[in-house]
Amino acid sequence: MSEAKWYLRTQDETFGPEPQSRLVEWARMGRIMPGQEVSDDNMIWRRVEEVPFLDMRFSIDIGDGNPRGPFNRAAAEALLASGRLPKTSTLVEVRGP
């Protein structure tokens, strides 16, 4: 049986169909952002934050009380390691698995 195919809808365009593993890879790379949507039929859309396989449950607190995210854990950790954020920034799990 082949892997399920998914579509990703951003503010400007729709990508897909792509295998679920590709969307997971994109989430880990930080290419999938909060507010975007996915669909397995190109008709019914769900926010990426609500899709368990994308694991978008981590935010970054830069110390101002306004966490950014959520992101996939790998993407959030890469952003923290990039040096583009204040050194006091921390990873926050906004909900359990």
Secondary structure, 3 states (H helix, E strand, C coil): CCCCEEEEECCCCEEEEEEHHHHHHHHHHCCCCCCCEEECCCCCCEEHHHCHHHCEEEEEECCCCCCEEEEEHHHHHHHHHCCCCCCCCEEEECCCC
